[in-house]
């Protein structure tokens, strides 16, 4: 038995390798908005000092719904996003542009907004999620 030490792999390096797989890439692109919303909801919920249960009560759902949203593996409905924006007092901006637009206006979120996720899908469409 050897005492071999493995160097940790940086997430970016691992992701770059995984994105070479077309199936993985398609799923990564499909969940881009969900990942961005998950990060935004969790960050703002914690900033407000709310638990998942408290946020769930405020938006009229059960805690597992908030947990699924924060997992980044489920795309919430527009109705749920509106409730979350109101409950957390945040602006959520979602921009989708076709590949035919060389420089879409969504590429420039408003002043004070932070781009949470930006993805150009393999079929060319561009998705940007921003929050403020």
Secondary structure as UniProt FT lines:
FT   HELIX           11..18
FT   TURN            19..20
FT   HELIX           22..30
FT   HELIX           32..47
FT   TURN            48..49
FT   HELIX           52..59
FT   HELIX           63..71
FT   HELIX           78..88
FT   STRAND          92..97
FT   TURN            99..100
FT   TURN            102..103
FT   HELIX           105..107
FT   TURN            111..112
FT   STRAND          114..120
FT   TURN            122..123
FT   STRAND          126..131
//
